[in-house]
Structure formats: structure tokens, C-alpha cells
Amino acid sequence: MPRDYPVDTATKPDVTGFFDPDTYTISYIVKDPGSTACAIVDSVADFDHYASRVSYKHADEMIAVVKQRGLTLEWLIETHVHADHLSAAPYIQDALGGKIGIGDQITVVQDTFASVFNEDAAFRRDGSQFDVLFKDGDTFQIGGLTGFAMATPGHTPACMTYVIGDAGFVGDTIFMPDQGSARCDFPGGDAATLYASIQKVLSLPDETRLFMCHDYGPNGREVAWETTVAEEKAKNIHVGVGKDKDAFIEMRTERDKTLDVPRLILPSLQVNMRAGQVPQDADGRPMLKLPVNVL
């Protein structure tokens, strides 16, 4: 691997996935096998785009499971600033506690999109909306379970893969083998950078379990979200055996030109760069902006 990450494939956390069919997002409860401590990765708030209404049915399901199992929530982890769904992290934090963490390059994303949304000086661009900003290689504890943050930019500058025991949570860096890889055409994205990040993920031990943030069930298959490093190396249609860097960059660049803008990108970015909080107007009312012809 590019650096000395503390991989522990002998420890197998209990991972429970929760699929949100509206955004094709998978959120996870990750439990320490030796205690009641757990983390939640990439939570989802429900958003009615037409009524501009936020609700929390999906998050409430996760909260109920945590309570039913008698778990203690220690972390709410974001793999990146999502452009396709709103985070429910502060809602879950209010119900269960825990610290909200994201990669330290969130500051780059905040600075970029502060311009897009014409944010004033009251919007902090230092990541302080989050409880913890992870640097590449930082470790954290979930009870007696050690996890580490591995910077995997390319889809966005702030993308992190979190490896907890033998489980890696890859965000939008890589998808299931028959779906390939994430787009790189958002501001701050870069295909060459993503290719290098994917190689970091694929340098983890072959038996490492990889958990996706999204799956769209290509070619009519059932939605799936767990694979392994070995399977990705052997079968991934974008970066598997025989796929080199130049071919990847060419493919990713041309493919991204054909993709539609995510349906919820404008509300998602405004909320998620604030750690899941909806922005407010001068009178303290929740308010989203709709910039025209900027994306």
C-alpha cells in the first residue's frame, strides 16, 4: 500500500446495511464485535424535492435498530459531501449522540460551493460544522475496534475510505464490479486522481470486505452492496485486470459527459457541506437556494 495503514483483517465488525430506494444509497450500522459500540456511515434524510420537505423515515429505521439492539452510537461518519442525498447525521446525533466526522478536505469543498451558492461570511469554510475532520491515516475507536481514514479523492476532493477491521466503506470511489467507478466531473473531481485512489483501495488485503455507498442494479440484477478487494481486482469493468490508467481516464472523461446532473444535487450540497444542517435565512427560517445555470 502507498503508506503504512493499520489494516486488521482478523477483526470482523458486524455490518448492517440499509438501502434507500429513492436515492439508491446504502447506509450502515457498524458494530464492534466485542462491545455495544457502533458507528453509522452515510446516513440519509428523506427529501421531497417538489414540496421541499425534509423527513426522517429512513433515519428513524436506523435509530430504532440501534435502540432495539442496545447499542451505543459513537460515530456518524460521512465518506464525502454527497451530491445525491441529504445527510441525516445531526438528526441521528440528537437522538443517539456520537460525533460527526468527515475528511479534512471538506474545507476545499466548502470553499468551492460557497461561491456557487453565493454564501456570505457567516458560512464557515473551515469545516467547524463537523465534530472531527479526519486526515489521511488518522485512526479512531468504535469501542475496542480501531478504524482508520484513507484519503481517496477524485470523485470529490474530500472523499475518504474508512477501513474498520476487515471492512472498507468506500463512498463513491468505487462501485460493485459490474458497475465500475464513480463520476469525476463535479467541481474538484479528477479522473487521474480517482484512478490513483482506487489503486489505494485495491492495495488493501484481498480478503477485505468493501461496502458501497450506492448501487443501481445494472442490467436488472438485484441491488447489492458488498464485495471484496479480490473480486474488484479480478472483475471491475473499469479498473480490473487489464484496465490501465490511460484507458480509465479516457473512459471516465467521455462517460461523464453523458451523465445527467443528480436530481438532488442543489439541496444536497447546501445541506451536506453544513454537516447535515439545513441553511437558514436572515430570519432563522430553513431556506435553500436555487442558483440558475451554474452546474
N, C-alpha and C positions, 0 to 999 in steps of 0.2 A: 504494500500500500504506500501511497505518497508520503505518509508520515506515520508515526507510531501511535495508532489509535488503540485503546484498551478493549479489544474485542473479547467477549466471553461467550462463546457459543455453547458452553456446557450448561449455562443457565437459561432456562426457557420460561419467560414470563407467560402468564395466561392472557391471551389477546382475544377480545370480543369485538367484532365489527358490527357497525350499524349503518345500513345503506339508506341514503336519502334519494328516492326515485326522481324527485323534482330537479335535483342538481347533479345526480349521478355521483355523489360524494360518499365516501366511506369514512366515518368517524370511528375512533377506537377507545375502548377502555383497556388499559394495560396494567395488569396486576402483578405485584411482587409475589412469587410463589411461596415466600417464607413469612408473609405478614398480610395484613389487611390493606396495606398502602397501594394506591393506584394512581395512574395519570390518565388524562383524556387527551387524545390527539385529534386536532382538526374538527372541532365541534361545528354544528350547523344550526343557524337560526332560520326559521321559515319566513319567506318574504313573498307577499302577494304583490307582484310587480304593478298590476293595474290599479290596485287600491292603495299602493304604497303603505302596506301594513305589515308590521313585524309581529310574529308569534313564535311559540317555542314548543310545538308538539314533539319535534324530533329531540330537542334537548331534554324535555321532560321525560322522555322514554329513558334516556341515559341516566338522568338523575334518579329515576325510580329504581333502575338496576343497581346503581351504586348503593342506594339505601337498603334495598332488599338483601343485598349480599353483605351488608355490614362493613362496607369499605370506607377507607379514609382517603379523600382526594388530596393529593399533594401538588399536582401539576396540571395545568391546562396549556398544552404545547401546540404552537402553530408552526407548520412546516414552512409557510411563507404567507405573504399577503395575497389571499385568494382573490381572483377576479370573477369567480362564478358562483360564489355563495357568501352569505354573511356569517361571520363567526358568532357563536353563542357564548363565548368564553366568559364575559362579565356576568351574564345571567346565571350560568352554572356556578361561577365563583360566589355569587351572592347566596346561592342555595347550599353549596357544599364546601366552600373555602378553596384553598390551593392558590398557587402562584401562576400567573400568565407569563409564558416565555416565548421568545421568537429570536431569530438570528439577528446579530448586531448590525447587519447591513440594512435593516429596516429604515435606518436614517436616510439612506440613499433613495429608497422608495418614497419615503415621506417628502423628501425634497423635490423629487421629480413630480409627484402628483399634487403637491401643494400648488405648483404652477398651473397644472391642468384645471384644478378646481378653484383657482384664484383665492387661496386661503390667506387670511390676514395674519398678523403677527401673533395672534392668540393661539394659533395652531402650532404646537411644539414639534419641531423637526429633529428632536434628539432621542426619540424612542422612549421617552419617560412615561408614556401611557401604559407601557408594559412593566411588569414587575422585574423581569430578568431579561437581559439581552445576552444571548449565547454567542461566544466567539468560537471559531473553528477549534475543535479539540477539547472544549470545555466539558467537564463531567457534571453529573447531577445524580441525586439519590431518589429512588422511589422505595421507601422503606430500606431494606437491605440490598436492593437491586441498584446497580450502577448503570447509568446510561451516559452516552456521550453525543455531542453535536459534531456533525461533519458538514462543513460548508459545501454545498453543491449548487452553485449559481448557474445561470444560463437561461432558465425559464424566467426567473426574476433575479435581481442581484441579492436578495435576502433569503434565497432558498436554502434550507437545511435538511439534511437527512439525520434522523435521530436513531441511534442504534442502542437498543436496550436488551442486554443479554444476547440471545441469538436472533432477535427481531429488529429489522430495519424499517423505519417509516419514511418513505422516500418522497412524499409530497407529489409534486407534478414533474419530478425529474425523469422518471421512467415509468412506463405502464406495463401491463401484462404483455407477455412475449408476442402475442398476435396483434397487439395494438401499438407497440413500439415506444414512442417517446413524446415528450411534451413540446408544445409550440414555443418559439423563441422570439416572436415578433412584437411583444409588448415592449414599452419603453424600458431600456436597461437589459433586455434579453439579448442573447447572442448564441448562435449555433455552435461555434467552436468552443465556447466556454461550457455549453451544455455537454458536448461530447466528452470533454475532459472530466466533468463532474460525474458523468455516467461511468467512466472508467474507474473513478474512485469507488463508486458503489460496487462495481463488478470486481474490484480487488479485495472485497471482503471475502471471508471464507466461503467456499461453495455451498456449505450447508446453511448459511444464513438465510432465515426467512425474510422475505420482502413483502411489505404491506402497502398497497396502492392507496392513493387519495381519491382516485376516480377510476371507474370502469364503465364503458358504454356498451358492452356486449356486442362486439363487432361480429358481423356475418351471422347474426341471430343466435349466438351462443348465450348461455346464461351468464348473468353478471358474476364476476369473480374478482377477488382482491388479494389473494395470497399466492406467492410463487417463491422461488429460491434464486440465489445468485447463479447457481449452476444452470438452472433452466433458462434464465435470462441470457447467459453467455452462449448457450447452445442454440436458442430458438428465437431470440428477439429479432423481429423483422427489420429493425433499424440499426441495431448495434451488435447483433450476434455474430457468430462465426462468419468470416468473410466480408464483413462490413467495415470499411476503413473510414478514417476521419474525413477525407475529402468527399467521399461519396455521401457521408452523413450530412455534411454541411450543405452540399448541393441539394440533396433530397429535402432537408428540413426547410431550407430557404424557399424552394419552389412550392412545397406543400403549404407552408404558412401563408403564402399569397392567396390561397384558395379558401382559407378558413374564415367563417363569419366571426364577428366580434361577439364574445359571450353575452348572453341575454341580460345578466345581472351585473355587468362589469362596473357601471357607474355607481350604483348604490354600494356594491361590494367594496370597491376600493376606498370610498369615503369612510365606510364603517371600519373596515379591517385595518387600515393604517392608523386607526384610533383604538386598537386592541378590542374591537367589537362594540365600541360605543357609537351610537348614532349622533352625528353632529347637531349642534343647536344654533338657532338664530340669536339675534341680539336680545330677544325677549325670553330666551331659555326654552323655546319650543323645538322639539325634534324636527330637523329640516334637512333635506337632501337637495343638492344642486344638480342641474341637468345641463352641463355645458354642450354647446352645439358645434358640430364639425371639428372636433378635436381628436377623435380616435379613428 
